[in-house]
Amino acid sequence: MPASVDTFSNYGISTILGGAGGSGTQLGAADTSLLLPTGNGNNFPISGPPFMVQLGTVSGTHELVKCTARSADTLTIVRGQENTSAQIWPVGTPVQQVVTNGNMVDLWKALARRLQRDGIIRRPTRRNRRRRDQ
């Protein structure tokens, strides 16, 4: 599967206002809709490729989710990304857009494909590897 480069914004920070049950409800482990306080959706990218979001804090319990769409103050998310597990999160839990290992791997793959396509670098072959190793 080809890598895709995610979208980014500056200061993509907020808190959970609610889950699939609406404003004031916890974000359940199976919920795929995350509600943000009014106007806070503007802190995050509106369209384009997905982006990664951290629920919780780095120093405490956390979960990485992939946001696949944003409509106003509602994020559509895919839970438990990059070796984290879907959890239950209470109202007020920190929400922050983050750069992850997966983002960086995808970025480097996309860059390598582009450089190979443009002839700037060549894909390693057995012959090239032998020359390089000598």
N, C-alpha and C positions, 0 to 999 in steps of 0.2 A: 504494500500500500504506500503510495507516495506521501511524503511528509508535507504538511501545510504549515505555513508561518502564521501564528496567531496575530490578533490585533491587540493594540495596547492603548492605554490612556494614562495621563498623569493623575495621580491622587485618586485612584479608584478605590475609595474607602467608604464604608457605610456600616450599618448594623442590620440584623434581621428584624423585620417588622412582622413577618408571618410566613407561614408555609402554605400548602395546598388548601388548608382550612380557612384561609383568609387572614386579615389583619388581626394581630393579637394572639395568633395560634403558633405553637412551636413548629419548627421545620422537622417533619417526621423523616425517618430513615428512607422511606420510599418516595417522598415528595420530589417532584421535578420542577416545581415552581417556587421561587424564592421572592418574597415581597420585601421591598426596601421602603424606608420612610419617603414621604412625598418629596419629589425633586432630587432625591439621591441617585436615581437611575442615570441622571446626566453626568455623574462622575465616571461612568463606564462607557465603553464603546457601544455604538448603536447598531452597527451592522457590519457585515463582512465575515471573515473567518472567525472561528470561536476564540475565546480567551479563557485563561485559567483564573480561578478565584479560590482563595483560602477562607475557610470558615474556622473560627476560633483563633488561637494565637500560636505562634511558633514555639514559644516556651511552654505552652500548655497543650491541651488536647486540640487537635486540628484535623481538618479534612480538606483535600483538594477536590474541586469540582470543575467541570468544563462547562462554561456558559456558551450555549449554542445559539441563543437569541436573547434580545432585550426589547421589551415593549414598555415604554415609559419607565415605571419603577418595578417591573417584574422581570426577573431573570429566569430563563429556562435552562435548567442545569442537568448534567449527567453526573451522577454521584460516584464517590469513591475512586477517584483517579490516582494514578501514579503510586500504587501500593498503599493507599489510605482506604479506610472503610467508611461507608455511609453510617452516619450517627444521627441521633436526635439532638437538635439545637434549640435552645430557648430564645424567646424574643430578646433582643439586645445583644446577641452574640456578634462579635466583630466579623465583618465581611471585607475582604481586601483583594484587589486584583494583584496577582503575583507572576513573576517569571520563574518557571520551574525547570528542572533538568530536562523534561520532555520538550519544553519550548526551545531550549538551546540545541538539543539533538536535532529537532526538526529544522531549525534555522541553518545549522551546519550542513545538513543533508541537502536542503534547498540551494544553498550557496554552492556546494560542490557540483550539483547537477547543472547549475547555471554556468559555472566556470568550465565544466567539461563541454557543455553544449557550445559555448563560445570559443572553444579551442584554447583556452588559457591554460588548462591543465588536462592531462590525459588520464584516463582510467588505468589503474595499475594492471599490467598483464604479467604472465609468468616471466616473459623475456625482460620486461622493465624491472621486475623485482630482482632478478638475478644480477642485472647490471648495477642496480642500486646497492645490493648487498656486497658487491665485490670491493 
